[in-house]
Amino acid sequence: MKNPYLIALTAGLITAAAIKAVPAYAEPVGTQTFVSRVQTSDLDLSSASGSRQLQQRLTLAAREVCGTASDADVAGKNDVRKCRDDALARATGDQAALLTAASRGAVIAITASR
């Protein structure tokens, strides 16, 4: 008859190896795209206050889609800041087209992948 301690030890090692190997079989986490829509139909873009309100809405939408990082995570903070800058740059890239669309009451989409 085999030693019960040897059987238990072998079973424990096999179990530990199986548990350790499970993450290797997991699929990699893909990026997810987040979208925020900015309403412009209620803004008067011919006024300074309307343009300022549009910029505030775009900035808030960029914050929403890019999320936040912990104050202790400096690299994460930098990534979030870059994400916000990129999202705003994409949304406001062609300023004339943006203002034309917004003056017609179009909904502006702010997107970010993370």
C-alpha positions as CSV (number, residue, x, y, z in Angstrom):
1,M,0.0,0.0,0.0
2,K,1.3,3.5,-0.8
3,N,2.1,6.0,1.8
4,P,-1.0,8.3,2.4
5,Y,1.3,11.3,2.9
6,L,2.9,10.8,-0.4
7,I,-0.5,10.6,-2.1
8,A,-1.7,13.8,-0.3
9,L,1.5,15.6,-1.2
10,T,1.3,14.6,-4.9
11,A,-2.4,15.6,-5.0
12,G,-1.5,19.0,-3.5
13,L,1.2,19.6,-6.0
14,I,-1.0,18.7,-8.9
15,T,-3.7,21.0,-7.6
16,A,-1.3,23.8,-7.1
17,A,0.1,23.4,-10.6
18,A,-3.4,23.4,-12.1
19,I,-4.3,26.6,-10.2
20,K,-1.1,28.3,-11.2
21,A,-1.6,27.4,-14.8
22,V,-5.2,28.7,-15.1
23,P,-4.2,32.4,-15.7
24,A,-2.0,31.3,-18.5
25,Y,-5.1,30.0,-20.4
26,A,-7.1,33.1,-19.8
27,E,-7.7,35.3,-22.8
28,P,-6.0,38.7,-22.8
29,V,-8.2,41.6,-21.8
30,G,-9.0,43.8,-24.8
31,T,-9.5,47.5,-24.9
32,Q,-12.9,48.9,-24.5
33,T,-14.3,52.0,-26.3
34,F,-16.2,54.5,-24.2
35,V,-18.5,57.1,-25.8
36,S,-20.1,60.2,-24.4
37,R,-22.5,62.4,-26.4
38,V,-22.6,66.1,-26.0
39,Q,-25.9,67.9,-26.8
40,T,-25.5,71.2,-28.5
41,S,-29.0,72.1,-29.6
42,D,-29.6,74.3,-26.5
43,L,-26.4,76.4,-27.0
44,D,-26.1,79.8,-28.7
45,L,-22.7,79.4,-30.2
46,S,-22.7,83.0,-31.6
47,S,-22.1,84.2,-28.0
48,A,-19.0,83.8,-25.9
49,S,-20.9,82.1,-23.1
50,G,-22.3,79.5,-25.5
51,S,-18.9,78.7,-26.9
52,R,-17.5,78.5,-23.3
53,Q,-20.4,76.1,-22.3
54,L,-19.7,73.9,-25.3
55,Q,-16.0,73.7,-24.3
56,Q,-17.0,72.8,-20.7
57,R,-19.3,70.1,-22.0
58,L,-16.6,68.6,-24.2
59,T,-14.1,68.7,-21.3
60,L,-16.6,66.9,-19.0
61,A,-17.3,64.3,-21.7
62,A,-13.6,63.7,-22.1
63,R,-13.3,63.2,-18.3
64,E,-16.2,60.8,-18.4
65,V,-14.8,58.6,-21.2
66,C,-11.2,58.5,-19.9
67,G,-12.0,57.8,-16.3
68,T,-9.7,58.6,-13.4
69,A,-6.6,57.2,-11.8
70,S,-5.5,56.9,-8.2
71,D,-3.5,59.8,-6.8
72,A,-0.8,57.3,-5.9
73,D,-0.6,56.1,-9.6
74,V,1.5,58.7,-11.3
75,A,1.8,56.7,-14.6
76,G,-2.0,56.2,-14.5
77,K,-2.6,59.9,-14.0
78,N,-0.4,60.7,-17.0
79,D,-2.3,58.1,-19.1
80,V,-5.6,59.7,-18.1
81,R,-4.4,63.2,-18.9
82,K,-3.1,62.0,-22.3
83,C,-6.4,60.2,-23.0
84,R,-8.4,63.4,-22.2
85,D,-6.1,65.5,-24.4
86,D,-6.4,63.0,-27.3
87,A,-10.2,62.8,-26.9
88,L,-10.6,66.5,-27.0
89,A,-8.2,66.9,-30.0
90,R,-10.2,64.3,-31.9
91,A,-13.5,66.0,-31.1
92,T,-12.3,69.6,-31.8
93,G,-9.8,68.8,-34.6
94,D,-11.6,70.7,-37.3
95,Q,-12.9,73.7,-35.3
96,A,-14.9,75.1,-38.2
97,A,-16.7,71.8,-38.8
98,L,-17.3,71.4,-35.1
99,L,-18.9,74.9,-34.8
100,T,-21.0,74.3,-37.9
101,A,-22.3,71.0,-36.7
102,A,-23.0,72.4,-33.2
103,S,-24.8,75.4,-34.6
104,R,-27.2,73.0,-36.3
105,G,-27.8,71.2,-33.0
106,A,-25.8,68.1,-33.8
107,V,-24.7,65.7,-31.0
108,I,-21.0,65.6,-30.7
109,A,-19.5,62.2,-29.7
110,I,-16.4,62.0,-27.5
111,T,-14.7,58.6,-27.6
112,A,-11.8,57.0,-25.9
113,S,-10.4,53.5,-25.9
114,R,-8.8,52.1,-22.8
